[in-house]
């Protein structure tokens, strides 16, 4: 289980980008209910989900993991590839890339306002 999920930090990062918890869940391949359980420290997050969160929020992987309460459990990024992409499954890589696209689209939408 997560040690402590910092809801305020995550919600503040989402608000800065004009995003919702639903977007955070979607980029990590989670349902809204699964994310809510993670927010309540009742569901563990995978390394791929943490990487997707970091990409979407534009935050360092280590801080994103620490704020999710799993910093000591998350795998460190591989020096050969961002966010340990080499060690991830195809599905995990797609989730990370989808998170990156969602973050870019959110940033473009923010800039167009």
Secondary structure, 3 states (H helix, E strand, C coil): CCCCCCHHHHHHHHHHCCCCHHHHHHHCCCCHHHHHHHHCCCCCCCHHHHHHHHHHHCCCHHHHHHHCCCCCCCCCCCCCCHHHHHHCCHHHHHHHHHHHHHHHHHHHHHHHC
